[in-house]
């Protein structure tokens, strides 16, 4: 019951700038999100209907789920203080 994962260009660029261990941790979390986007490692955002977030150390991944198309759109990734400003 896997979902297709789409990552926004901004999130992908941010991921490329991180060191290798951080990249590996975030990529593993993205794989978990694609497998089960409503798993215990995610939570809904209160100010953005339909959006969820996942914590990976000091970083956050923000995403939306489209159940009809079975797609997870990863819109943002970054430090906790920055990611919630744009929502």
N, CA, C and O atoms as a GROMACS GRO file, in nm:
protein
  348
    1UNK      N    1   0.083  -0.120   0.000
    1UNK     CA    2   0.000   0.000   0.000
    1UNK      C    3   0.087   0.125   0.000
    1UNK      O    4   0.067   0.214   0.082
    2UNK      N    5   0.181   0.131  -0.090
    2UNK     CA    6   0.276   0.240  -0.096
    2UNK      C    7   0.222   0.358  -0.178
    2UNK      O    8   0.142   0.340  -0.269
    3UNK      N    9   0.267   0.476  -0.143
    3UNK     CA   10   0.230   0.598  -0.214
    3UNK      C   11   0.348   0.644  -0.299
    3UNK      O   12   0.463   0.614  -0.268
    4UNK      N   13   0.318   0.718  -0.405
    4UNK     CA   14   0.424   0.781  -0.484
    4UNK      C   15   0.467   0.906  -0.408
    4UNK      O   16   0.384   0.979  -0.356
    5UNK      N   17   0.596   0.931  -0.403
    5UNK     CA   18   0.650   1.045  -0.330
    5UNK      C   19   0.702   1.148  -0.428
    5UNK      O   20   0.786   1.118  -0.513
    6UNK      N   21   0.652   1.270  -0.417
    6UNK     CA   22   0.699   1.382  -0.500
    6UNK      C   23   0.760   1.486  -0.407
    6UNK      O   24   0.699   1.524  -0.307
    7UNK      N   25   0.880   1.531  -0.439
    7UNK     CA   26   0.951   1.628  -0.357
    7UNK      C   27   0.962   1.759  -0.434
    7UNK      O   28   0.998   1.760  -0.552
    8UNK      N   29   0.929   1.869  -0.369
    8UNK     CA   30   0.940   2.001  -0.430
    8UNK      C   31   1.086   2.035  -0.455
    8UNK      O   32   1.175   1.986  -0.385
    9UNK      N   33   1.111   2.117  -0.554
    9UNK     CA   34   1.248   2.155  -0.591
    9UNK      C   35   1.321   2.220  -0.473
    9UNK      O   36   1.439   2.192  -0.450
   10UNK      N   37   1.252   2.305  -0.398
   10UNK     CA   38   1.313   2.372  -0.283
   10UNK      C   39   1.358   2.271  -0.180
   10UNK      O   40   1.469   2.281  -0.127
   11UNK      N   41   1.275   2.172  -0.152
   11UNK     CA   42   1.308   2.070  -0.054
   11UNK      C   43   1.425   1.984  -0.102
   11UNK      O   44   1.512   1.947  -0.024
   12UNK      N   45   1.428   1.954  -0.229
   12UNK     CA   46   1.537   1.874  -0.286
   12UNK      C   47   1.670   1.949  -0.280
   12UNK      O   48   1.773   1.890  -0.249
   13UNK      N   49   1.667   2.078  -0.310
   13UNK     CA   50   1.788   2.159  -0.303
   13UNK      C   51   1.840   2.166  -0.159
   13UNK      O   52   1.961   2.156  -0.136
   14UNK      N   53   1.749   2.182  -0.065
   14UNK     CA   54   1.791   2.188   0.074
   14UNK      C   55   1.854   2.055   0.117
   14UNK      O   56   1.954   2.054   0.188
   15UNK      N   57   1.795   1.947   0.075
   15UNK     CA   58   1.846   1.814   0.110
   15UNK      C   59   1.988   1.792   0.055
   15UNK      O   60   2.071   1.732   0.122
   16UNK      N   61   2.015   1.840  -0.064
   16UNK     CA   62   2.147   1.824  -0.125
   16UNK      C   63   2.256   1.898  -0.049
   16UNK      O   64   2.372   1.857  -0.052
   17UNK      N   65   2.221   2.006   0.020
   17UNK     CA   66   2.321   2.086   0.092
   17UNK      C   67   2.359   2.026   0.228
   17UNK      O   68   2.458   2.067   0.288
   18UNK      N   69   2.282   1.930   0.276
   18UNK     CA   70   2.311   1.869   0.406
   18UNK      C   71   2.426   1.771   0.398
   18UNK      O   72   2.463   1.725   0.290
   19UNK      N   73   2.483   1.740   0.513
   19UNK     CA   74   2.589   1.640   0.516
   19UNK      C   75   2.530   1.501   0.493
   19UNK      O   76   2.409   1.482   0.506
   20UNK      N   77   2.614   1.406   0.458
   20UNK     CA   78   2.569   1.271   0.418
   20UNK      C   79   2.487   1.200   0.526
   20UNK      O   80   2.384   1.141   0.493
   21UNK      N   81   2.526   1.201   0.655
   21UNK     CA   82   2.444   1.131   0.755
   21UNK      C   83   2.303   1.190   0.768
   21UNK      O   84   2.206   1.116   0.784
   22UNK      N   85   2.292   1.322   0.761
   22UNK     CA   86   2.161   1.386   0.768
   22UNK      C   87   2.078   1.351   0.644
   22UNK      O   88   1.958   1.325   0.655
   23UNK      N   89   2.141   1.352   0.528
   23UNK     CA   90   2.070   1.314   0.406
   23UNK      C   91   2.015   1.172   0.417
   23UNK      O   92   1.900   1.146   0.381
   24UNK      N   93   2.097   1.081   0.467
   24UNK     CA   94   2.054   0.941   0.479
   24UNK      C   95   1.936   0.928   0.573
   24UNK      O   96   1.842   0.853   0.545
   25UNK      N   97   1.939   1.000   0.686
   25UNK     CA   98   1.827   0.994   0.781
   25UNK      C   99   1.699   1.047   0.719
   25UNK      O  100   1.592   0.989   0.738
   26UNK      N  101   1.708   1.157   0.646
   26UNK     CA  102   1.589   1.216   0.586
   26UNK      C  103   1.537   1.128   0.474
   26UNK      O  104   1.415   1.113   0.460
   27UNK      N  105   1.624   1.070   0.394
   27UNK     CA  106   1.580   0.980   0.286
   27UNK      C  107   1.511   0.857   0.344
   27UNK      O  108   1.410   0.812   0.289
   28UNK      N  109   1.563   0.803   0.454
   28UNK     CA  110   1.495   0.690   0.519
   28UNK      C  111   1.357   0.730   0.569
   28UNK      O  112   1.262   0.652   0.557
   29UNK      N  113   1.345   0.851   0.624
   29UNK     CA  114   1.214   0.897   0.671
   29UNK      C  115   1.118   0.918   0.554
   29UNK      O  116   0.999   0.888   0.565
   30UNK      N  117   1.168   0.970   0.443
   30UNK     CA  118   1.084   0.987   0.325
   30UNK      C  119   1.033   0.852   0.275
   30UNK      O  120   0.919   0.843   0.230
   31UNK      N  121   1.115   0.750   0.282
   31UNK     CA  122   1.072   0.616   0.243
   31UNK      C  123   0.963   0.566   0.337
   31UNK      O  124   0.868   0.502   0.292
   32UNK      N  125   0.976   0.593   0.466
   32UNK     CA  126   0.872   0.555   0.562
   32UNK      C  127   0.742   0.629   0.533
   32UNK      O  128   0.634   0.571   0.540
   33UNK      N  129   0.753   0.757   0.501
   33UNK     CA  130   0.634   0.837   0.470
   33UNK      C  131   0.565   0.783   0.345
   33UNK      O  132   0.442   0.776   0.341
   34UNK      N  133   0.643   0.745   0.244
   34UNK     CA  134   0.584   0.690   0.123
   34UNK      C  135   0.512   0.559   0.152
   34UNK      O  136   0.410   0.529   0.089
   35UNK      N  137   0.563   0.481   0.245
   35UNK     CA  138   0.502   0.354   0.280
   35UNK      C  139   0.374   0.373   0.362
   35UNK      O  140   0.274   0.305   0.338
   36UNK      N  141   0.377   0.466   0.459
   36UNK     CA  142   0.261   0.490   0.546
   36UNK      C  143   0.261   0.637   0.586
   36UNK      O  144   0.320   0.672   0.689
   37UNK      N  145   0.196   0.726   0.509
   37UNK     CA  146   0.203   0.869   0.536
   37UNK      C  147   0.134   0.913   0.665
   37UNK      O  148   0.156   1.026   0.711
   38UNK      N  149   0.054   0.830   0.723
   38UNK     CA  150  -0.012   0.864   0.849
   38UNK      C  151   0.043   0.782   0.966
   38UNK      O  152  -0.028   0.757   1.064
   39UNK      N  153   0.167   0.741   0.954
   39UNK     CA  154   0.231   0.658   1.055
   39UNK      C  155   0.256   0.732   1.185
   39UNK      O  156   0.228   0.852   1.195
   40UNK      N  157   0.311   0.662   1.284
   40UNK     CA  158   0.334   0.722   1.416
   40UNK      C  159   0.443   0.829   1.417
   40UNK      O  160   0.456   0.901   1.516
   41UNK      N  161   0.520   0.841   1.311
   41UNK     CA  162   0.629   0.938   1.302
   41UNK      C  163   0.585   1.066   1.232
   41UNK      O  164   0.668   1.151   1.201
   42UNK      N  165   0.454   1.081   1.205
   42UNK     CA  166   0.401   1.203   1.145
   42UNK      C  167   0.290   1.257   1.233
   42UNK      O  168   0.232   1.186   1.315
   43UNK      N  169   0.260   1.386   1.214
   43UNK     CA  170   0.148   1.446   1.285
   43UNK      C  171   0.083   1.551   1.196
   43UNK      O  172   0.150   1.612   1.112
   44UNK      N  173  -0.048   1.573   1.213
   44UNK     CA  174  -0.115   1.675   1.132
   44UNK      C  175  -0.077   1.815   1.179
   44UNK      O  176  -0.050   1.837   1.297
   45UNK      N  177  -0.074   1.909   1.086
   45UNK     CA  178  -0.050   2.049   1.119
   45UNK      C  179  -0.184   2.115   1.151
   45UNK      O  180  -0.281   2.096   1.078
   46UNK      N  181  -0.189   2.192   1.256
   46UNK     CA  182  -0.316   2.252   1.297
   46UNK      C  183  -0.355   2.371   1.212
   46UNK      O  184  -0.474   2.393   1.190
   47UNK      N  185  -0.259   2.449   1.162
   47UNK     CA  186  -0.291   2.569   1.086
   47UNK      C  187  -0.302   2.546   0.936
   47UNK      O  188  -0.339   2.638   0.862
   48UNK      N  189  -0.270   2.428   0.890
   48UNK     CA  190  -0.273   2.398   0.747
   48UNK      C  191  -0.352   2.269   0.727
   48UNK      O  192  -0.299   2.159   0.744
   49UNK      N  193  -0.477   2.283   0.691
   49UNK     CA  194  -0.563   2.166   0.674
   49UNK      C  195  -0.509   2.074   0.565
   49UNK      O  196  -0.472   2.118   0.456
   50UNK      N  197  -0.504   1.946   0.597
   50UNK     CA  198  -0.458   1.848   0.500
   50UNK      C  199  -0.308   1.828   0.496
   50UNK      O  200  -0.260   1.739   0.426
   51UNK      N  201  -0.233   1.908   0.568
   51UNK     CA  202  -0.088   1.895   0.569
   51UNK      C  203  -0.042   1.821   0.694
   51UNK      O  204  -0.106   1.826   0.798
   52UNK      N  205   0.069   1.753   0.681
   52UNK     CA  206   0.130   1.680   0.792
   52UNK      C  207   0.277   1.714   0.798
   52UNK      O  208   0.332   1.770   0.704
   53UNK      N  209   0.340   1.680   0.909
   53UNK     CA  210   0.482   1.705   0.926
   53UNK      C  211   0.546   1.584   0.993
   53UNK      O  212   0.481   1.507   1.063
   54UNK      N  213   0.676   1.570   0.970
   54UNK     CA  214   0.752   1.463   1.030
   54UNK      C  215   0.884   1.521   1.080
   54UNK      O  216   0.946   1.603   1.013
   55UNK      N  217   0.925   1.478   1.196
   55UNK     CA  218   1.048   1.527   1.258
   55UNK      C  219   1.162   1.428   1.233
   55UNK      O  220   1.146   1.307   1.251
   56UNK      N  221   1.277   1.482   1.192
   56UNK     CA  222   1.398   1.403   1.174
   56UNK      C  223   1.509   1.482   1.243
   56UNK      O  224   1.571   1.568   1.180
   57UNK      N  225   1.536   1.453   1.369
   57UNK     CA  226   1.633   1.531   1.445
   57UNK      C  227   1.586   1.674   1.456
   57UNK      O  228   1.475   1.699   1.501
   58UNK      N  229   1.669   1.769   1.414
   58UNK     CA  230   1.633   1.910   1.417
   58UNK      C  231   1.562   1.956   1.292
   58UNK      O  232   1.526   2.074   1.282
   59UNK      N  233   1.541   1.868   1.197
   59UNK     CA  234   1.477   1.903   1.071
   59UNK      C  235   1.331   1.860   1.070
   59UNK      O  236   1.291   1.770   1.144
   60UNK      N  237   1.254   1.926   0.985
   60UNK     CA  238   1.113   1.891   0.968
   60UNK      C  239   1.086   1.873   0.820
   60UNK      O  240   1.146   1.938   0.735
   61UNK      N  241   0.994   1.782   0.790
   61UNK     CA  242   0.947   1.758   0.654
   61UNK      C  243   0.798   1.786   0.654
   61UNK      O  244   0.724   1.726   0.732
   62UNK      N  245   0.754   1.875   0.568
   62UNK     CA  246   0.612   1.908   0.556
   62UNK      C  247   0.560   1.846   0.427
   62UNK      O  248   0.625   1.855   0.322
   63UNK      N  249   0.442   1.784   0.434
   63UNK     CA  250   0.388   1.718   0.315
   63UNK      C  251   0.237   1.711   0.320
   63UNK      O  252   0.175   1.726   0.426
   64UNK      N  253   0.177   1.689   0.203
   64UNK     CA  254   0.032   1.672   0.188
   64UNK      C  255   0.007   1.536   0.124
   64UNK      O  256   0.089   1.486   0.047
   65UNK      N  257  -0.108   1.477   0.157
   65UNK     CA  258  -0.142   1.343   0.108
   65UNK      C  259  -0.262   1.354   0.016
   65UNK      O  260  -0.362   1.416   0.050
   66UNK      N  261  -0.252   1.292  -0.101
   66UNK     CA  262  -0.364   1.280  -0.194
   66UNK      C  263  -0.399   1.132  -0.203
   66UNK      O  264  -0.333   1.056  -0.274
   67UNK      N  265  -0.503   1.091  -0.129
   67UNK     CA  266  -0.539   0.949  -0.123
   67UNK      C  267  -0.595   0.897  -0.255
   67UNK      O  268  -0.573   0.781  -0.290
   68UNK      N  269  -0.666   0.981  -0.329
   68UNK     CA  270  -0.724   0.936  -0.456
   68UNK      C  271  -0.616   0.898  -0.558
   68UNK      O  272  -0.625   0.796  -0.624
   69UNK      N  273  -0.513   0.982  -0.569
   69UNK     CA  274  -0.404   0.955  -0.663
   69UNK      C  275  -0.292   0.875  -0.599
   69UNK      O  276  -0.198   0.833  -0.668
   70UNK      N  277  -0.299   0.852  -0.468
   70UNK     CA  278  -0.197   0.780  -0.391
   70UNK      C  279  -0.060   0.847  -0.408
   70UNK      O  280   0.039   0.783  -0.443
   71UNK      N  281  -0.060   0.979  -0.380
   71UNK     CA  282   0.060   1.060  -0.394
   71UNK      C  283   0.085   1.136  -0.264
   71UNK      O  284  -0.009   1.186  -0.201
   72UNK      N  285   0.210   1.144  -0.225
   72UNK     CA  286   0.253   1.229  -0.113
   72UNK      C  287   0.339   1.339  -0.172
   72UNK      O  288   0.441   1.311  -0.235
   73UNK      N  289   0.299   1.465  -0.151
   73UNK     CA  290   0.373   1.579  -0.202
   73UNK      C  291   0.455   1.640  -0.090
   73UNK      O  292   0.400   1.704   0.000
   74UNK      N  293   0.585   1.620  -0.093
   74UNK     CA  294   0.676   1.680   0.005
   74UNK      C  295   0.702   1.824  -0.034
   74UNK      O  296   0.776   1.850  -0.129
   75UNK      N  297   0.642   1.917   0.038
   75UNK     CA  298   0.649   2.056  -0.003
   75UNK      C  299   0.770   2.129   0.053
   75UNK      O  300   0.830   2.211  -0.017
   76UNK      N  301   0.809   2.099   0.178
   76UNK     CA  302   0.920   2.170   0.238
   76UNK      C  303   1.001   2.078   0.328
   76UNK      O  304   0.950   1.980   0.382
   77UNK      N  305   1.127   2.112   0.342
   77UNK     CA  306   1.212   2.048   0.442
   77UNK      C  307   1.308   2.154   0.491
   77UNK      O  308   1.351   2.241   0.415
   78UNK      N  309   1.343   2.146   0.618
   78UNK     CA  310   1.435   2.244   0.675
   78UNK      C  311   1.434   2.240   0.825
   78UNK      O  312   1.367   2.156   0.885
   79UNK      N  313   1.509   2.331   0.887
   79UNK     CA  314   1.510   2.339   1.032
   79UNK      C  315   1.372   2.377   1.085
   79UNK      O  316   1.294   2.443   1.017
   80UNK      N  317   1.344   2.334   1.206
   80UNK     CA  318   1.213   2.356   1.266
   80UNK      C  319   1.172   2.503   1.264
   80UNK      O  320   1.057   2.534   1.231
   81UNK      N  321   1.261   2.594   1.298
   81UNK     CA  322   1.227   2.735   1.304
   81UNK      C  323   1.190   2.795   1.169
   81UNK      O  324   1.111   2.889   1.163
   82UNK      N  325   1.246   2.743   1.063
   82UNK     CA  326   1.219   2.800   0.930
   82UNK      C  327   1.096   2.741   0.863
   82UNK      O  328   1.023   2.813   0.795
   83UNK      N  329   1.072   2.615   0.881
   83UNK     CA  330   0.968   2.548   0.804
   83UNK      C  331   0.828   2.595   0.844
   83UNK      O  332   0.739   2.601   0.759
   84UNK      N  333   0.807   2.627   0.968
   84UNK     CA  334   0.674   2.667   1.013
   84UNK      C  335   0.641   2.812   0.983
   84UNK      O  336   0.525   2.852   0.996
   85UNK      N  337   0.739   2.893   0.945
   85UNK     CA  338   0.713   3.033   0.910
   85UNK      C  339   0.630   3.048   0.784
   85UNK      O  340   0.546   3.138   0.774
   86UNK      N  341   0.653   2.960   0.688
   86UNK     CA  342   0.588   2.972   0.556
   86UNK      C  343   0.452   2.907   0.549
   86UNK      O  344   0.384   2.918   0.447
   87UNK      N  345   0.411   2.840   0.655
   87UNK     CA  346   0.283   2.768   0.651
   87UNK      C  347   0.171   2.857   0.695
   87UNK      O  348   0.056   2.814   0.698
   0.00000   0.00000   0.00000
